[in-house]
Every structure is written in C-alpha cells, then in structure tokens.
C-alpha cells in the first residue's frame, strides 16, 4: 500500500475510533469529512502556489470543485467498501507506543493542514 494512502487510511481509522468513543451516530462519515477537509486544504494550498506567483486568485468555484470531488472519491474508497472493518483488522495488533506517537502525528497533520492553507490563502489574497 502506498505510504500516503496508508496514512490517510490510518487517519480515517483512528478518527473513527475516537468518534466511536464519543458515541457519534455515524463515526465513519464524521471521520471521512475531517480527512476530506484536510486533503482538500492540502490540494488547495498546492494549487495556490502558481496563483501566488502570478499575483492572482483562484475562484470559489475551484474550492467547491476540489472539496466536492475529493469527498466523492473518499466516499467511494472509504465508505462504500466498508473500509473501517478492513482497517480495524489490519491494525488490530498495533504497538501501543507507536499508536500514541501516530495519534500525535495525526493531530499535527490536521493542524498543519489548516495553518498551511491559511498562510497560502492570506498570501494569495494579499
């Protein structure tokens, strides 16, 4: 499995576990929404680079297209295939020490996604 895809699957898996503890009604959907948002922010930050260099801005429509298409792709690859059950089996014997470190990395990734997007958006709109 590709390391980037594995990372997103792991984020989805751990966030779903966290939402299950909180007794959410649809933890898989909530987790997928967070993963999709972070992925979309990363893509939009990357797309912003040429716009920043040319001193222009991308449209709100592009933002909608990126988020919507990313949501549909994640819906297909995560929710329609009951991915959580497969991932639960895949990581059932995970080392507790590594589990805690990986959880910190997930939170850093989520925070980093928002910070980098905020910086790119601020720079583009300036």
Buried (B, 14 or more C-beta within 10 A) or exposed (E): EEEEEEBBBBBBBBBBBBBBEEEBEEBBBBBBBBBBBBBBBBBBBEBBEEBBEEEEEBEEEBBEEBBEEBBEEBEEBBBEEEBBEEBEEBBEEEEEEEEEEBBEBBEEBBEBBEEBBEEBBEEBEE
